[in-house]
Amino acid sequence: MIHASIYGRLAKDPQERTTATGKPMTIATLAVDATPNNSDTEETVWVSVLTFGKQAEILARHQKGEMIAVTGRLTQSRWTGKDGQERTGFSLVADALVSCRTVRPSRKAKPKAQGYPEDFGNSGPEFEDDELPF
C-alpha cells in the first residue's frame, strides 16, 4: 500500500453520490503538477480522488479550478483504451482533505466562518467618552 499526499487543482466540479449504506461519497479529478525538476516540459498527472463521510461533504462544497491537498491510500490501475493504447491511472481514497481556497469570487455560496460576528465594526464593547491614560 502506498500512502501519499498530493496537492492539485480540481479538473471539474466534484460529483456527490451516496453509497449503498447511505453514506455520503464525493468523487473528484485532481490535476497534479508532476513536472520534473529543471525541465522545460510540463507534465500533469490526473488522480481520481474518493472521499467518504465528512470529507465527502467538505469536498462537495468545492468547484472546478480550486486547489486542494489530499492524503490517503494511492492505487495505480492499468488498462487498454478503445484506441488499443495501454493506459495508467491513479486513485486516492482520502483520509484527510485540506482546502486551499483562493481569494477570488465564487459562484457557490461559501459557508460563514463560525465564531465570528457578521460585522466586526460593531462586535466589541462600546466605550462612551472614556478617558484613555495616553
N, C-alpha and C positions, 0 to 999 in steps of 0.2 A: 504494500500500500504506500502511495506517495501522498504526503501531506504537504500542501502548497499554499502560499499566499500570493494572490495576484491583484494587480491594480490596472484598471482599464476603463474604457468608455462603453456605455450601453449602445449596442448597434441598432436596437429598435425598442419600442416600449415593451416592458415585461408583460408576460401573459399569466393571468391568475387562473388557477384551477383548484379543484377540490379532490382529495384522494378518496378512495372507496370507503374509507372510515370517516370521512367528513372533515379531515384535517386540511387547513389551507396550504396550498402549494403555489409557488410562483417560479416560472421559468424565464430566463433571460439569456441573451447572447452578448458576450463581452469581447470587445476588440482590445487585445493586449499588444502593446508595442514590444516586439522581440528583436529589434534591430541590434545586430552585433556591434560591440564597441568599435569605434574608429571605422565604421562602414558608411559608405555613401548611399547605399540602398536601404530603403525602409522595408521592414518585414512586420507583418501583423499576424498574430496567432488568434484564432477565433475559439473561444471557450464557452461552452454551454454551462450555465450556472443554474443549479436546482436548489431552491430554498423551501423550508417547511416551517409551519407554526408561526411564531413571532417574527422570525427572519423573513418569511414569505410576505407578511403584512408590511414590513418595512420596505422590502424591495418593490412591492406593488405600487408604492407611492412615488416611485421614480419614473423617469421618462427617457426616451432616446436622447443620447448625447451627454448624459450626466456621467460623472466619474464615480466609481465605487471601488472599494477594496474588499476582497473576499478571501477567507481562509477556510480550507476544508480538504476533503479527500479527492484527489485528482485521478481520473482514469483516462486511458487512451483507447480509442477504437479505430479499427481499420476495416475498410470495405471497398468494394469495386463500384464506381459510379456508373451511370447509364451510358457514359461515353467509353467505358471499358478501362478507365484510369483508376489506379489504386489511390484511395483517399485515406487521410488520417484526421481524426477529430479528438478533441479533448472535452471532458465533462468534469465539473467540480460540484460536489454536494457540499453546500456551505455549512460550516459550524458557526461562523461569525461573519458579520457584514458591517462595513463601516461606510457611511455615506460621505461623499466628498463633494457635496453640492456646491455649485458655482454661485456667484452673486448676481447672475443675470435673471431677468424676469422669467416666470414660468407660466405655462398655460394651465397647469393644475394648481389648485389651492394648496398652499403649504400649511402644515399644522402649526398652530401658535406655540411659541416657547412656553413651557409650563413654569409656573412660579414667578412670572414677571407680570407687573401690571401693564395694561394696554397703553397707558400714557405715562411715560417716565417723568414728564414735567410735573404732574400732579400727584406723584406717588409718595413723596416724602412728607414729613411733618410740616405744618405751616408755622412760620415764625413771623410774628407781627411786632414790628418796632423793637425787637430785641437789640440791645447794645452789645456789640462784639468788643472784646478787650484788645483788639489790634486795629 
